[in-house]
Amino acid sequence: MKKLMFAVVSGLLALTVSACGTGTDQAASTSGQSGATKYVFGTDATYPPFEFEKDGKYVGIDIDLINAIAKEEGFEVEIKPMDFKGIIPAVQAKQLDGAIAGISINDKRKEILDFSEPYYQAGLSLVVREDNTTINGEADLAGKTIAIKKGTTGATFADELGKKYGATVKYFDDSPSMFQEVQNGNADVTIEDYPVISYKIAVDPASKLKIVGDRLNGDHYGIAVLKGNKDLQDKLNSGLKKLKENGKYDEIINTYLNTKK
Amino acid sequence: MSSSWDVIVDALPVLAQGSVVTLKITVISLFFALLIGLLFGLMSTSRSKILRGIATAYVDFLRGTPLLVQIFFIYFGLPPVLDIKIPETTAGILALSLNAGAYLAEIFRGGILSIDKGQMEAARSLGLTHGKAMRLVILPQAVRRMIPAFVNQFIVTLKDTSLLTVIGIRELMNSGEIIISSNFRSFEIWAVVAVFYFLMIYILSLLSRSLERRFAK
């Protein structure tokens, strides 16, 4: 409670300071004590192994990565969890300085956001229930139901598949809901980023899910920032570069995934 | 970037479709909710302690848990345990009916209790059974007093359908979210979604007001 109060009060103070301060229109606010710049990053906290909650703390590849970058570049990070579909609109609305949430870089998103250099290649996979033998590839989707998460590249892909093969698409707010949908048999298939679904199956054998077919594409994840925030974009790129050079990047990836990418 | 006008025109058919689903679910849910409400409302005014207990437990439980939890419980929680399949629309209607039913039960109870005791006594002394007295004397008077509360619940339930977006029902809210997640035009789409909800509820209010006038005669 005290912590929350402190966060709220210091946030308000910081806002006031930046509002009547230099007058430069920067989304970043300066915190009093350290003098370091603080950035607020949105994330989707239900997306292991990239971001999830463990023992009351946010962990995962994305979280470790952004914290490591912040350390290298000397800024502070505040993580704000939300529904994935709300993240990009929140950056657009300047509620967030940026977002790291396994966000695939694509042209449509590039129109409204700027991205860091790609930091991970994910790619989409078809996921069905263990006992499903009828779906082995996208050509088997005719007349089937696809569960998907709103605002993802998987959703865009599902839309196209739906039109192409005559499948129904159902939209959910988070990954656990769409997985449950397939487990319960209310949808035949879902589409998810390969590392996320392989992690889920590895840590949760009770999930009754399996991956079928090849990866459908080769999307790259990037860290999103407010359009035109060159300063933050540069910091992220330089931080990423340093982490890749000093081996910290591989270390983080290997902590959560045993395969080196 | 395309103009706001184009964005809205593109979205209209999808949002209109979503509104139809919203209205359908509202009407069906309220139909069942009325039956549930009447049943539990009568039970809670009955002389039997057991019936009263059941009604109280129902109302307390459904009113004491958030609708969102009830939706998740019915749709995601029950099927694996009971080994059944509940389609999303069925689950949504079930959750909304059970929930609104609890509130309507209280409205019925309040309405019935608001009718003077003498009415029942007079009806009984004229030789009517308790059931007949309830049906012919008490309820017609009570229902008239309940209309404003009914309308209120109608509006609340219509707005509550927006929670069904979490289980993938493509009602108005879900349609809005899908559109925004691909075109990122929050301002225009939420504005239209708000107008659609407002129009549905406004038309309902007008209808109910004319209904109220007819009944009041």
Interface residues (C-beta under 8 A of the other chain):
Chain A: K85 I88 P89 Q92 A93 K108 E111 I112 A147 K150 G151 T152 A155 T156 D159 K170 Y171 F172 D173 S177 Q180 E181 Q183 N184 G185 N186
Chain B: M1 F76 P79 P80 K85 I86 P87 E88 T165 V166 I167 G168 R170 N174 E177 I178 I180 S181 S182 F184 S186
